[in-house]
Amino acid sequence: MPNVIVTRNTYPDAIALENVIHYVLDKAVVRGGYAVDCGSYAALEQMLFVKQAFRKSEALQLKHFFITFADNEMDLTDFDELLRLGFAVGQCFKEYQMVYGVHLDGSHVHIHFVMNTTSFVDGHQYCDGLSMFNRLCEMLRAWYPRFDVNLHQTRKYTRDAPYTMEDVGVFQRLT
């Protein structure tokens, strides 16, 4: 079953934004962007430009979340479908720049997303909590009616205690 997993980290500065963007895009098999270029450095520059233009450089930098699929749940050769899914997620969060990358761990496919928390439309900060992620789950249920889509939230991760795929079993289920 697909899971939407939202990380709890705070990502307080531009370095955090850069690190997560590089992780998501540089390790991706395929990648895309919504309202932003999907190259690592270009995406970073464009997201920082929006933050600086609206004087939000000191605010929360990003939301990092991902969608996981069980082994053999998605056709690993259908990258077009995975990119369409990534773009549809971007449209769900309309006014926020986003990059996404498809990662493969063996037969396990997951899509990481980095969302700029500053709106490129009017500069307001993302403050919708998890309600938008609940709407995202509803969208995924409509797209993939044969799957039960769940929303989870991770524990906070640090350099000393990074995320591992073994953590999938201990996510806090939210729906």
HELIX and SHEET records of a PDB file:
HELIX    1   1 ALA A   14  ASP A   26  1                                  13    
HELIX    2   2 SER A   40  ALA A   53  1                                  14    
HELIX    3   3 PHE A   79  CYS A   92  1                                  14    
HELIX    4   4 SER A  131  TRP A  143  1                                  13    
HELIX    5   5 MET A  165  VAL A  170  5                                   6    
SHEET    1   A 7 VAL A  30  TYR A  34  0                                        
SHEET    2   A 7 MET A  98  ASP A 105 -1                                        
SHEET    3   A 7 HIS A 108  ASN A 116 -1                                        
SHEET    4   A 7 LEU A  62  THR A  68 -1                                        
SHEET    5   A 7 ASN A   3  VAL A   6 -1                                        
SHEET    6   A 7 ASN A 150  GLN A 153  1                                        
SHEET    7   A 7 GLN A 172  ARG A 173 -1                                        
END                                                                             
